[in-house]
Structure formats: C-alpha cells, structure tokens
Amino acid sequence: MGMYVVELDRPWTETPFIFQGFYLESDEQLETLKQYCKTVFVDPDPPKLAEPIALKPLAPRPAASGGASQLDLSRIGKVRYAELAPVEREVKQAEVAYKGTTDLAIEAVEAVRAGRTLDTPRVEQAVRGMTESVLRNPDALLLFSQLKEKGDYTTSHAVDVAVYMTAFGRFLQLPTEDISLLGYLGLLQDVGKTRLPTELLNKRNRLSEAEFAQAKQHVQYSVEILQETPGLPPGLPELAVLHHERQDGSGYPKGLKGRDIGLLGSIAGIVDTFDALTARRPYAEPVPPSAALSMLYKWRGAFFDPVLVEQFIRCIGIFPLGSTVELNSGEIGIVIAQNVEKRLQPRVMVIRDAAGNPLKPQKLLDLSRGLKAPNGEPYRIRRTLEYGRIPVTAESLFND
C-alpha cells in the first residue's frame, strides 16, 4: 500500500481506472488490479503534480458514490476513429477552423443583436470545418483553443465549448452525425445571451435573485432564436434547453433528471461547466483544468452523469493539452498531444532548456518512446507548472 502504480500489462483504456498512474491505497483497488492484470509496474519516484486530482486514487468505474448511469449509452463506442494526421500537421487546419468558427460566433452575436436571423450556411461551414479537423486529430483543435488568446467571453466560450464537445464526442466514439450535432449545440446553445442586457453579462459581483432569474431566461431565448432559424439540424432547439439541467433535478429551466436530460444534453452540461470554470469570466478568475476536473468528479452522480464525467476526465487527460510541464532534465515543455494508452507519457514540445533559455529550434519529444534525457534516464514529466505561466501560442510551437 502506498506504492505508485505507473504502468499495467494491458492498455489503461481496457481497465476501470480513470487515470494512468495512481497510488495504491485500498483493498478494492488491489482486487480490481488482480481482476485485470497479472503484472503491474510501480515508480519509486512518481511525478509531482501541481494540482491534486492526478494524485488522488480514483475509484474504478462505476464510482461507488456516483452510481451507475441513468442514460441510454448505446450510441457510445459505435465508431472507431483513426488518427489521420499528426498534430503538427493538423494544427494548420485547426487554426483555420478555429478562426473561422470564432468569426462566425462574432457575426452571430452581431446578427441576433441587430434582429437578423443566423446565417445558416456560415454556421454549417464552421461546424463542418471544426468536425473534420477533430475527426482527423482532436488534439490539434483542442491545443489551439487552449493556447489562443481569448476575446469576449460570450463568443470565446461558445467556440471552446463547441471544440470540447466535438472532441469529447469523438473520444466516446459516437457516430459522426452526433459529433456534428454536438458542434452545432456547443456553438449555439448560449446564443440567447445576446438578448440579455450587456451590464448583466458583464457584472463583476454576485447576481441578485432577480438578476439570476433574468439571466436564466437566456435558455428560452436560445430556443426561440434557433426555432426562427431555417436550415439547422432537426431537434437542435430542444437540445439547447438542456445544458443547465442537472441529474438530481436541481437545474433549470425544467428541473429535469437523469434520463430525461439524455446523452447529448448531459454531455453539454458537463462541457459547458468545465469550460466556464477554466475561462476568465467577468465575475470569476479561471481555475486550472485539473481543479475543474476535481470539481466535476466531486459532483458526479449528483449534478452530472457519473459515467460521462469519468469518461470526460479520461478525454481531457492527466496532463491536459496546453499544460506547461517540467521534465526530469530540467527542460520546460508544452503538452501538445495525448497518448491514450499511456497518459503519463504525452508528446511534449520543449520550449526552454534546463537553464531557462528559449530553445530555437524547439524539440519535440514523444515520451512513450523511452527517449533518454542528457542524464541518461528516460525522459519523464517531473511536475506541472502553473497553467499559463509561460505565454505561448500554438502558432509559435509549430512555425519555427
């Protein structure tokens, strides 16, 4: 007990454990390991992570306190998606897709505020570009969205939620039409905020009860706007009403529970909450991604479906894309791609040497390949650094 299990004799994705790497602290964990593995590897000097969720031993699925899913999960796992392009090649297309979607989000806000209808062909073009990029390689668009300087919260939140939702849909191996629908939903489910007073959206202090009641009206406004827009996917307005509902019935506007929220609505609620927590809002500072994942994990089974929460944690990863990490060589890098089977060994772009000097050209390391650091040991991540501590853009990582 107390040992740090760093590797199994089979892919982590085939076991109930949420993260690659955990401290052995219970008989339940040990029995689960016995069921799935004949051999495990322990690390006497595990990585020191700045944020606590990666160090907490998470219970096997389904979580004891979270319970089983109330949703119909039959659409999950229907399609096996292959990586069609490496992240360093796909990032160019991801940049085009992200900028196009951002421009569309800005235009949509301006159109609705001016009383015009949404430009459906432009929306379709933006969602198609985003979906196609995610299907080729989801890491590129996720990385670009994480490292991109944010503008207005309403538009950047819409774009980033759409990116997360399409990437999560691909991770769940949903049918392509569902992934595309998640893109539409993430982009447009908050479009009703354009009908709220600007001073309400930008208020820095806690909303009064009356102001909160007014803010909640954005959901119905979104439904109305989408119903008035021809050419959108069928059922989109009905889905847009769901992202503030909660599994225990404590959400709004209808107080729906579990199964009534449905799979796509439940995904929307998880992703919307995660992005809001990690974004800079007028009334709140962003929290690190791992802290946001800890909060979602705590709320699983109450506010959110437990199985989807745990799958979302797997999707985001133990070292989220865009994380700044220190390697055991003392070098500093940015996580640019996940390794699904070996989550402690992502691909890292080294941007500073051990003395803290910028590297030109930068060095790309795939930690899963056992590459040796200058001290002769295999490269590994020693710790994560404060999120955003070293300003860097996706363009700078790949243009040198």
NORGIUR-V425190 format. One record per residue. N is the residue number from 1. RES is the residue in one letter. PSI is psi in radians with two decimals (* if undefined). BURIAL is I if it has 16 or more other C-alpha atoms within 10 Angstrom, else O. Layout:
n->N res->RES psi->PSI burial->BURIAL
n->N res->RES psi->PSI burial->BURIAL
//
This chain:
n->1 res->M psi->2.48 burial->O
n->2 res->G psi->-0.23 burial->O
n->3 res->M psi->2.65 burial->O
n->4 res->Y psi->1.91 burial->I
n->5 res->V psi->2.02 burial->I
n->6 res->V psi->-0.39 burial->I
n->7 res->E psi->2.57 burial->I
n->8 res->L psi->3.05 burial->I
n->9 res->D psi->0.30 burial->O
n->10 res->R psi->2.84 burial->O
n->11 res->P psi->2.43 burial->O
n->12 res->W psi->-0.54 burial->I
n->13 res->T psi->-0.24 burial->O
n->14 res->E psi->0.15 burial->O
n->15 res->T psi->2.94 burial->I
n->16 res->P psi->-0.04 burial->I
n->17 res->F psi->2.35 burial->I
n->18 res->I psi->-0.76 burial->I
n->19 res->F psi->2.66 burial->I
n->20 res->Q psi->2.10 burial->I
n->21 res->G psi->2.04 burial->I
n->22 res->F psi->2.73 burial->I
n->23 res->Y psi->2.35 burial->I
n->24 res->L psi->1.95 burial->I
n->25 res->E psi->0.06 burial->O
n->26 res->S psi->2.69 burial->O
n->27 res->D psi->-0.55 burial->O
n->28 res->E psi->-0.75 burial->O
n->29 res->Q psi->-0.77 burial->I
n->30 res->L psi->-0.75 burial->O
n->31 res->E psi->-0.65 burial->O
n->32 res->T psi->-0.73 burial->O
n->33 res->L psi->-0.72 burial->I
n->34 res->K psi->-0.60 burial->O
n->35 res->Q psi->-0.59 burial->O
n->36 res->Y psi->-0.40 burial->O
n->37 res->C psi->2.64 burial->O
n->38 res->K psi->-0.49 burial->O
n->39 res->T psi->2.43 burial->O
n->40 res->V psi->2.77 burial->O
n->41 res->F psi->2.42 burial->O
n->42 res->V psi->2.64 burial->I
n->43 res->D psi->2.03 burial->O
n->44 res->P psi->-0.24 burial->O
n->45 res->D psi->1.24 burial->O
n->46 res->P psi->2.78 burial->I
n->47 res->P psi->2.52 burial->I
n->48 res->K psi->1.99 burial->O
n->49 res->L psi->2.46 burial->I
n->50 res->A psi->-0.35 burial->I
n->51 res->E psi->2.45 burial->I
n->52 res->P psi->-0.41 burial->O
n->53 res->I psi->-0.60 burial->I
n->54 res->A psi->-0.35 burial->I
n->55 res->L psi->-0.26 burial->I
n->56 res->K psi->2.29 burial->O
n->57 res->P psi->1.99 burial->I
n->58 res->L psi->2.40 burial->I
n->59 res->A psi->2.63 burial->I
n->60 res->P psi->2.69 burial->I
n->61 res->R psi->2.58 burial->I
n->62 res->P psi->2.57 burial->O
n->63 res->A psi->2.43 burial->I
n->64 res->A psi->-0.73 burial->O
n->65 res->S psi->-0.24 burial->O
n->66 res->G psi->-0.48 burial->I
n->67 res->G psi->3.14 burial->O
n->68 res->A psi->2.83 burial->O
n->69 res->S psi->2.51 burial->I
n->70 res->Q psi->0.04 burial->I
n->71 res->L psi->2.83 burial->I
n->72 res->D psi->1.85 burial->O
n->73 res->L psi->0.31 burial->O
n->74 res->S psi->-0.38 burial->O
n->75 res->R psi->-0.26 burial->O
n->76 res->I psi->2.44 burial->O
n->77 res->G psi->0.30 burial->O
n->78 res->K psi->-0.46 burial->O
n->79 res->V psi->2.38 burial->O
n->80 res->R psi->1.99 burial->O
n->81 res->Y psi->2.25 burial->I
n->82 res->A psi->2.61 burial->O
n->83 res->E psi->2.01 burial->O
n->84 res->L psi->-0.19 burial->O
n->85 res->A psi->2.44 burial->O
n->86 res->P psi->2.73 burial->O
n->87 res->V psi->-0.64 burial->I
n->88 res->E psi->-0.41 burial->I
n->89 res->R psi->-0.68 burial->O
n->90 res->E psi->-0.36 burial->I
n->91 res->V psi->-0.50 burial->I
n->92 res->K psi->-0.79 burial->I
n->93 res->Q psi->-0.62 burial->I
n->94 res->A psi->-0.66 burial->I
n->95 res->E psi->-0.78 burial->I
n->96 res->V psi->-0.79 burial->I
n->97 res->A psi->-0.74 burial->I
n->98 res->Y psi->-0.79 burial->I
n->99 res->K psi->-0.69 burial->I
n->100 res->G psi->-0.70 burial->I
n->101 res->T psi->-0.67 burial->I
n->102 res->T psi->-0.78 burial->I
n->103 res->D psi->-0.72 burial->O
n->104 res->L psi->-0.73 burial->I
n->105 res->A psi->-0.71 burial->I
n->106 res->I psi->-0.78 burial->I
n->107 res->E psi->-0.69 burial->I
n->108 res->A psi->-0.75 burial->I
n->109 res->V psi->-0.80 burial->I
n->110 res->E psi->-0.71 burial->O
n->111 res->A psi->-0.81 burial->O
n->112 res->V psi->-0.71 burial->I
n->113 res->R psi->-0.47 burial->O
n->114 res->A psi->0.02 burial->O
n->115 res->G psi->0.22 burial->O
n->116 res->R psi->2.84 burial->O
n->117 res->T psi->2.82 burial->O
n->118 res->L psi->2.56 burial->I
n->119 res->D psi->1.62 burial->O
n->120 res->T psi->-0.77 burial->O
n->121 res->P psi->-0.64 burial->O
n->122 res->R psi->-0.69 burial->I
n->123 res->V psi->-0.80 burial->I
n->124 res->E psi->-0.72 burial->I
n->125 res->Q psi->-0.76 burial->O
n->126 res->A psi->-0.80 burial->I
n->127 res->V psi->-0.69 burial->I
n->128 res->R psi->-0.78 burial->I
n->129 res->G psi->-0.72 burial->I
n->130 res->M psi->-0.82 burial->I
n->131 res->T psi->-0.76 burial->I
n->132 res->E psi->-0.69 burial->I
n->133 res->S psi->-0.78 burial->I
n->134 res->V psi->-0.68 burial->I
n->135 res->L psi->-0.58 burial->I
n->136 res->R psi->-0.81 burial->I
n->137 res->N psi->1.88 burial->I
n->138 res->P psi->-0.43 burial->I
n->139 res->D psi->-0.60 burial->I
n->140 res->A psi->-0.88 burial->I
n->141 res->L psi->-0.66 burial->I
n->142 res->L psi->-0.75 burial->I
n->143 res->L psi->-0.79 burial->I
n->144 res->F psi->-0.73 burial->I
n->145 res->S psi->-0.57 burial->I
n->146 res->Q psi->-0.61 burial->I
n->147 res->L psi->-0.11 burial->I
n->148 res->K psi->2.36 burial->I
n->149 res->E psi->2.29 burial->O
n->150 res->K psi->2.59 burial->O
n->151 res->G psi->-2.31 burial->O
n->152 res->D psi->2.31 burial->O
n->153 res->Y psi->-0.73 burial->I
n->154 res->T psi->-0.78 burial->I
n->155 res->T psi->-0.74 burial->I
n->156 res->S psi->-0.62 burial->I
n->157 res->H psi->-0.74 burial->I
n->158 res->A psi->-0.78 burial->I
n->159 res->V psi->-0.81 burial->I
n->160 res->D psi->-0.64 burial->I
n->161 res->V psi->-0.72 burial->I
n->162 res->A psi->-0.72 burial->I
n->163 res->V psi->-0.87 burial->I
n->164 res->Y psi->-0.72 burial->I
n->165 res->M psi->-0.70 burial->I
n->166 res->T psi->-0.71 burial->I
n->167 res->A psi->-0.70 burial->I
n->168 res->F psi->-0.68 burial->I
n->169 res->G psi->-0.70 burial->I
n->170 res->R psi->-0.74 burial->I
n->171 res->F psi->-0.68 burial->I
n->172 res->L psi->-0.06 burial->I
n->173 res->Q psi->0.76 burial->I
n->174 res->L psi->2.77 burial->I
n->175 res->P psi->2.65 burial->I
n->176 res->T psi->-0.66 burial->I
n->177 res->E psi->-0.56 burial->O
n->178 res->D psi->-0.67 burial->I
n->179 res->I psi->-0.75 burial->I
n->180 res->S psi->-0.74 burial->I
n->181 res->L psi->-0.65 burial->I
n->182 res->L psi->-0.60 burial->I
n->183 res->G psi->-0.82 burial->I
n->184 res->Y psi->-0.81 burial->I
n->185 res->L psi->-0.83 burial->I
n->186 res->G psi->-0.66 burial->I
n->187 res->L psi->-0.57 burial->I
n->188 res->L psi->-0.11 burial->I
n->189 res->Q psi->-0.35 burial->I
n->190 res->D psi->0.25 burial->I
n->191 res->V psi->-0.39 burial->I
n->192 res->G psi->-0.28 burial->I
n->193 res->K psi->-0.34 burial->I
n->194 res->T psi->-0.28 burial->I
n->195 res->R psi->0.04 burial->I
n->196 res->L psi->2.67 burial->I
n->197 res->P psi->2.41 burial->O
n->198 res->T psi->-0.67 burial->O
n->199 res->E psi->-0.49 burial->O
n->200 res->L psi->-0.76 burial->O
n->201 res->L psi->-0.57 burial->I
n->202 res->N psi->0.10 burial->O
n->203 res->K psi->2.32 burial->O
n->204 res->R psi->-0.37 burial->O
n->205 res->N psi->2.97 burial->O
n->206 res->R psi->2.41 burial->O
n->207 res->L psi->2.52 burial->O
n->208 res->S psi->2.97 burial->O
n->209 res->E psi->-0.72 burial->O
n->210 res->A psi->-0.69 burial->O
n->211 res->E psi->-0.67 burial->O
n->212 res->F psi->-0.69 burial->O
n->213 res->A psi->-0.67 burial->O
n->214 res->Q psi->-0.73 burial->O
n->215 res->A psi->-0.63 burial->I
n->216 res->K psi->-0.28 burial->I
n->217 res->Q psi->-0.26 burial->I
n->218 res->H psi->-0.49 burial->I
n->219 res->V psi->-0.84 burial->I
n->220 res->Q psi->-0.62 burial->I
n->221 res->Y psi->-0.72 burial->I
n->222 res->S psi->-0.79 burial->I
n->223 res->V psi->-0.80 burial->I
n->224 res->E psi->-0.77 burial->O
n->225 res->I psi->-0.76 burial->I
n->226 res->L psi->-0.61 burial->I
n->227 res->Q psi->-0.53 burial->I
n->228 res->E psi->-0.08 burial->O
n->229 res->T psi->1.96 burial->O
n->230 res->P psi->2.65 burial->O
n->231 res->G psi->0.00 burial->O
n->232 res->L psi->2.80 burial->I
n->233 res->P psi->2.44 burial->O
n->234 res->P psi->2.44 burial->O
n->235 res->G psi->-0.10 burial->O
n->236 res->L psi->-0.77 burial->I
n->237 res->P psi->-0.67 burial->I
n->238 res->E psi->-0.57 burial->O
n->239 res->L psi->-0.57 burial->I
n->240 res->A psi->-0.23 burial->I
n->241 res->V psi->-0.03 burial->I
n->242 res->L psi->-0.28 burial->I
n->243 res->H psi->-0.16 burial->I
n->244 res->H psi->0.11 burial->I
n->245 res->E psi->2.68 burial->I
n->246 res->R psi->2.60 burial->I
n->247 res->Q psi->-0.61 burial->I
n->248 res->D psi->0.10 burial->O
n->249 res->G psi->0.10 burial->I
n->250 res->S psi->-0.02 burial->O
n->251 res->G psi->-2.95 burial->I
n->252 res->Y psi->2.82 burial->I
n->253 res->P psi->-0.22 burial->O
n->254 res->K psi->-0.12 burial->O
n->255 res->G psi->0.63 burial->I
n->256 res->L psi->2.75 burial->I
n->257 res->K psi->2.69 burial->I
n->258 res->G psi->-1.77 burial->I
n->259 res->R psi->-0.56 burial->O
n->260 res->D psi->-0.37 burial->I
n->261 res->I psi->-0.58 burial->I
n->262 res->G psi->2.96 burial->I
n->263 res->L psi->-0.93 burial->I
n->264 res->L psi->-0.66 burial->I
n->265 res->G psi->-0.65 burial->I
n->266 res->S psi->-0.70 burial->I
n->267 res->I psi->-0.77 burial->I
n->268 res->A psi->-0.70 burial->I
n->269 res->G psi->-0.74 burial->I
n->270 res->I psi->-0.85 burial->I
n->271 res->V psi->-0.73 burial->I
n->272 res->D psi->-0.74 burial->I
n->273 res->T psi->-0.79 burial->I
n->274 res->F psi->-0.82 burial->I
n->275 res->D psi->-0.66 burial->I
n->276 res->A psi->-0.72 burial->I
n->277 res->L psi->-0.62 burial->I
n->278 res->T psi->-0.01 burial->I
n->279 res->A psi->2.73 burial->I
n->280 res->R psi->1.99 burial->I
n->281 res->R psi->2.80 burial->I
n->282 res->P psi->-0.52 burial->O
n->283 res->Y psi->0.08 burial->O
n->284 res->A psi->2.48 burial->O
n->285 res->E psi->2.66 burial->O
n->286 res->P psi->2.62 burial->I
n->287 res->V psi->2.68 burial->I
n->288 res->P psi->2.61 burial->I
n->289 res->P psi->-0.72 burial->I
n->290 res->S psi->-0.61 burial->I
n->291 res->A psi->-0.68 burial->I
n->292 res->A psi->-0.69 burial->I
n->293 res->L psi->-0.65 burial->I
n->294 res->S psi->-0.71 burial->I
n->295 res->M psi->-0.77 burial->O
n->296 res->L psi->-0.72 burial->I
n->297 res->Y psi->-0.69 burial->I
n->298 res->K psi->-0.59 burial->I
n->299 res->W psi->-0.06 burial->I
n->300 res->R psi->2.50 burial->I
n->301 res->G psi->-0.41 burial->I
n->302 res->A psi->-1.16 burial->I
n->303 res->F psi->-0.58 burial->I
n->304 res->F psi->2.69 burial->I
n->305 res->D psi->2.24 burial->I
n->306 res->P psi->-0.69 burial->I
n->307 res->V psi->-0.75 burial->I
n->308 res->L psi->-0.66 burial->I
n->309 res->V psi->-0.82 burial->I
n->310 res->E psi->-0.61 burial->I
n->311 res->Q psi->-0.61 burial->I
n->312 res->F psi->-0.69 burial->I
n->313 res->I psi->-0.73 burial->I
n->314 res->R psi->-0.71 burial->I
n->315 res->C psi->-0.80 burial->I
n->316 res->I psi->-0.68 burial->I
n->317 res->G psi->2.79 burial->I
n->318 res->I psi->-0.55 burial->I
n->319 res->F psi->1.59 burial->I
n->320 res->P psi->2.62 burial->I
n->321 res->L psi->2.39 burial->I
n->322 res->G psi->-0.12 burial->I
n->323 res->S psi->2.47 burial->I
n->324 res->T psi->2.19 burial->I
n->325 res->V psi->2.64 burial->I
n->326 res->E psi->2.24 burial->I
n->327 res->L psi->2.89 burial->I
n->328 res->N psi->-0.18 burial->I
n->329 res->S psi->-0.16 burial->I
n->330 res->G psi->-0.16 burial->I
n->331 res->E psi->2.72 burial->I
n->332 res->I psi->2.36 burial->I
n->333 res->G psi->3.00 burial->I
n->334 res->I psi->2.29 burial->I
n->335 res->V psi->2.10 burial->I
n->336 res->I psi->-0.25 burial->I
n->337 res->A psi->2.50 burial->I
n->338 res->Q psi->2.77 burial->I
n->339 res->N psi->1.80 burial->O
n->340 res->V psi->-0.68 burial->I
n->341 res->E psi->-0.39 burial->I
n->342 res->K psi->1.45 burial->I
n->343 res->R psi->-0.32 burial->I
n->344 res->L psi->-0.03 burial->I
n->345 res->Q psi->1.15 burial->I
n->346 res->P psi->-3.13 burial->I
n->347 res->R psi->2.33 burial->I
n->348 res->V psi->2.32 burial->I
n->349 res->M psi->1.98 burial->I
n->350 res->V psi->2.15 burial->I
n->351 res->I psi->-0.26 burial->I
n->352 res->R psi->2.50 burial->I
n->353 res->D psi->-3.11 burial->I
n->354 res->A psi->-0.38 burial->O
n->355 res->A psi->-0.03 burial->O
n->356 res->G psi->0.13 burial->O
n->357 res->N psi->2.44 burial->O
n->358 res->P psi->2.40 burial->O
n->359 res->L psi->2.24 burial->O
n->360 res->K psi->1.98 burial->O
n->361 res->P psi->2.83 burial->O
n->362 res->Q psi->2.86 burial->I
n->363 res->K psi->2.23 burial->O
n->364 res->L psi->2.20 burial->I
n->365 res->L psi->2.26 burial->I
n->366 res->D psi->1.80 burial->I
n->367 res->L psi->-0.32 burial->I
n->368 res->S psi->-0.16 burial->I
n->369 res->R psi->0.07 burial->O
n->370 res->G psi->0.47 burial->O
n->371 res->L psi->2.52 burial->O
n->372 res->K psi->2.38 burial->O
n->373 res->A psi->2.93 burial->O
n->374 res->P psi->-0.46 burial->O
n->375 res->N psi->0.05 burial->O
n->376 res->G psi->-0.21 burial->O
n->377 res->E psi->2.68 burial->O
n->378 res->P psi->2.43 burial->O
n->379 res->Y psi->2.41 burial->I
n->380 res->R psi->2.86 burial->I
n->381 res->I psi->2.18 burial->I
n->382 res->R psi->-0.76 burial->I
n->383 res->R psi->2.81 burial->I
n->384 res->T psi->2.62 burial->I
n->385 res->L psi->2.94 burial->I
n->386 res->E psi->2.30 burial->O
n->387 res->Y psi->2.24 burial->I
n->388 res->G psi->0.20 burial->O
n->389 res->R psi->-0.66 burial->O
n->390 res->I psi->1.90 burial->O
n->391 res->P psi->2.24 burial->O
n->392 res->V psi->2.58 burial->I
n->393 res->T psi->2.74 burial->I
n->394 res->A psi->-0.64 burial->I
n->395 res->E psi->-0.73 burial->O
n->396 res->S psi->-0.46 burial->O
n->397 res->L psi->-0.50 burial->I
n->398 res->F psi->-0.04 burial->I
n->399 res->N psi->-0.10 burial->O
n->400 res->D psi->* burial->O
//
